[in-house]
Amino acid sequence: DPAPENNETAAILVAEYAQCGGRDLCEGEDVACGTCTEGFYCERGNEWYHQCVPGPRSPDSNANATEEDPAAVVLEEEGEEPGANATSTDGDGNFTIPADSEGLAQTTRFFDGCKASCAWTGNVGPTVSGPVQSCSNEFVNGTQVRNDDPNLKSVCGGGGNDPAPGGSYAYECTDRAPFTDSSQRYAFAAANSKCCECYELTFLDTSIDGSGQPCSGCSAYDGSLAGETVIIQVINSGGDLGEKQFDLQIPGGGFGIFNGVAGQESGNNGPPLFEDSDVAAWEARYGGVTERDQCFQLPASVQEGCLWRFDSLNNADNPGVSYKRVKCGYHPKLYEKSGCLLASDVVQA
C-alpha cells in the first residue's frame, strides 16, 4: 500500500474531533499516527497535539507545520455555527488552541479538607522551601494555624506521626482557595503530575475527558470562558484522577472520596475541620453546591473561595483546558500560600 499522506503513519481510526497525532500519542514523534473518519482530516496544532477536524485536507493544511509556523487547532461543536461559543479567535471567528499548548485536559472540582499529598516530605522533589504546608483545625483571629511537622497524620486516615497531646491532626489550609488578582485567576489543584509544579491552563470552548480527548455531553460547560486562563499549582494527587485531569480545589466543590471537612467520617483519624458545619450544607458529595447563595451556608473562612466559582469562573461546569508547564517562581502568589517552591522553578532576579 502507498504511504499515507501528511505523516499519517498508522491505520488507527480516530473519532471526530479526537486526537490523531502529536508526541503524546505517537511515541514521542511529531507526526499524525491516526486516521480520521470520512469528512475529517488530521490537522497539526503543535508538536504535542494533532486533531481530527471537519473538511477536506487542503494543500496549505498545517498538518506538517513547523515550530516556526505553529498554526492552532480549531475546535467546533458539531452542528453549530463555527465559532459560536468562542471568545478567543483566530481572526476568522474560530477559537484556537494556543500554539505553545502541551496537551488538552479535563477540569473538575473538589474540597475535602484532607492533608495534601504534596505535604508529605517523601512525595516532593528538591525544593528551596520544603513540602506543601499542612494546617491544624485551630483558627486564631480567623487565621488557620500552620503545622510544623510535615509527617503529621492526615485527618482523613493513614499513617504518620501522631499529634502532640492536645494538638491537631493535619488538614488542608483554607487560604489555598482560588482567587483572582489583577484579572488573573489562580488556583491549587490535584493532578497526576509532579508535586508543586505550576501550569497555565487556557480554557477551551468545549469539554475534555480525563484522557485528554474532546467530548460531547460530558459536562454542562458552554464554552463561555474560551481563551481565558488560570494559573495553578499542583499540591495534591488522587487515585481517581484521569491521566489528563486537573481537579481544582474549590470550597463547596464536593468532597469526593474523602471528607475531612464536616461530619465524622468512618476511618478518619480525628475530628472534621469544621465540627459545627452540617454535612448537608456542602450539598452533593461530587459537584458540591449548585447555586451562589449556597456558599453562605458554609463556614465564613471558605465562603470567598466558594463564591469565586460563580463570580470569576461564571459557574462553568468542568471546562476543558489546554495546559502548559510554567515556572512557579514567576507566581509567588501561589508558592507563598503553599510553602513549596521547587529548586528547578527558582527564577533569578
Secondary structure, 3 states (H helix, E strand, C coil): CCCCCCCEEEEEEECCCCEEECCCCCCCCCCEEEEECCCEEEEEEECCEEEEEECCCCCCCHHHCCCCCCCCCECCCCCCCCCCCCCCCCCCCCCECCCCCCCEEEEEEECCCECCHHHCHHHCCCECCCCCCCEEEEEECCEEEECCCCCECECCCCCCECCCCCCCCEECCHHHCCEEECCEEEEEEEECCCCCCEEEEEECCCEECCCCCEECCCCCCCCCCCCCEEEEEEEECCCCCCCCEEEEECCCCCCCCCCCCCCCCCCCCCCCCCCCCCHHHHCECCCECCCHHHHHHCCHHHHHHHHHHHHCCCCCCCCCEEEEEECHHHCHHHHHHHCCCEHHHCCCC
